[in-house]
Amino acid sequence: MASNSSLWDDEADGSLFNTTDATNVMAENDPEIEQMKIQLAEMRFVVQIVLVPFITVIGVCGNIITIAVLTRKSMRSSTNFYLTALALSDMLYLLLFFSLSLQHHPGMNEPHTWVYWHFSRFARWFVDASSATSTWLTVTFTVERYIAVCYPIQKNEVMGRTHTDRERERERERERERERERERERERERERELEIHSRLYM
């Protein structure tokens, strides 16, 4: 019994064999595992070094153009406000995600990269926050469009009048004022014609 107890104690201490070391040795000697490591490295290169920067550049350029167009004075509306905020959130997500992908580049474990690793802790949080913001902006935009399409009369009561609605109302008021001015001008013209006609036949 004493010998069995000492045997289990030796196994617990790892003096007879170490399962972690044995697993590592098997992994090093297994050609399939080595092949999988090579394939993983190749996939990581394609995704992190090639695709992520390409998608980031295209996405940032597209969002900048979107923001430049939708922030014009003539384009102001509740819909474009949501789309502008969504473009900002998506652009922030792309930039932060690209910054996180830099950790797979060679040389990122050097001591002088400590600033990056300190920043990456916060970048992960901001990536999740910007992703959630984009999702909820899309939901809010969908609800706003649903109300505008299905309940157009109650839209102003539920959501209030937007800048575009107020501009349209002012434009309609100006058009009515111009129409009244034209009507007064026509009335004055008729009065002058009547006056001229009365003078001719007096």
Residue pairs with C-beta under 8 A, 6 or more apart in sequence:
7 16
10 16
11 17
27 33
28 34
44 104
48 101
48 104
48 105
49 104
49 105
52 97
52 98
52 101
53 98
53 101
55 94
56 94
56 95
56 97
56 98
59 90
59 91
59 94
60 91
60 94
60 95
63 87
63 88
63 90
63 91
63 94
64 91
66 83
66 84
66 87
67 84
67 87
67 88
67 91
69 75
70 80
70 83
70 84
70 87
71 84
76 163
76 164
76 167
77 162
77 163
77 164
78 144
78 159
78 162
78 163
78 164
79 141
79 144
79 145
82 137
82 140
82 141
82 144
83 141
85 137
86 134
86 137
86 138
86 141
89 130
89 133
89 134
89 137
90 130
90 134
92 126
92 130
93 127
93 130
93 131
93 134
96 123
96 126
96 127
96 130
97 127
99 119
99 120
99 123
100 120
100 123
100 124
100 127
102 108
102 116
103 116
103 117
103 120
107 113
108 116
144 159
147 154
147 155
147 158
147 159
148 155
151 158
156 165
161 169
